[in-house]
Amino acid sequence: MEVVQVAPGHVVLAGRLDTRCLCSTREVLLAALDDPAALPLDGSAADLVLDVHALEVWDAAGLGLLLAVHRRAARSGRRLVLAGPGPQLRRLLRASRLDRVLVVVDGVPVG
């Protein structure tokens, strides 16, 4: 699993999102949520954008991690946004009905 924070509030996930990499991925995602640099100067909430276009493999534990990060973001008034999921991940989100809970966008927001 490759997890790269490319900018405050913008993280790229690539490779596998499964039980083997949950701890390290969780640490990076929670740190990105807690990063004060990701918050606007006016103190308003900002999205945490996860660019998932390069995810190749995921399992239920990986989806559970995304849901846990979503809940943590919501508690602080923020949103978790999944950007650029491929067709297979979109089908899985639809089948699990997580597409009704998580914010999913086709492209990767810039900025």
Number of C-alpha atoms within 10 A of each C-alpha: 17 14 20 16 17 10 13 18 23 23 21 20 20 17 15 19 25 19 13 12 15 16 11 12 20 17 11 15 23 14 13 20 27 14 12 13 12 17 18 10 9 6 8 9 16 18 18 23 26 25 26 21 20 15 19 15 14 15 12 12 15 20 17 13 19 21 16 14 19 21 17 16 20 14 10 12 12 18 21 23 21 24 21 20 21 14 10 11 17 16 13 15 18 12 10 12 11 16 15 10 11 17 14 19 14 13 12 18 13 6 7
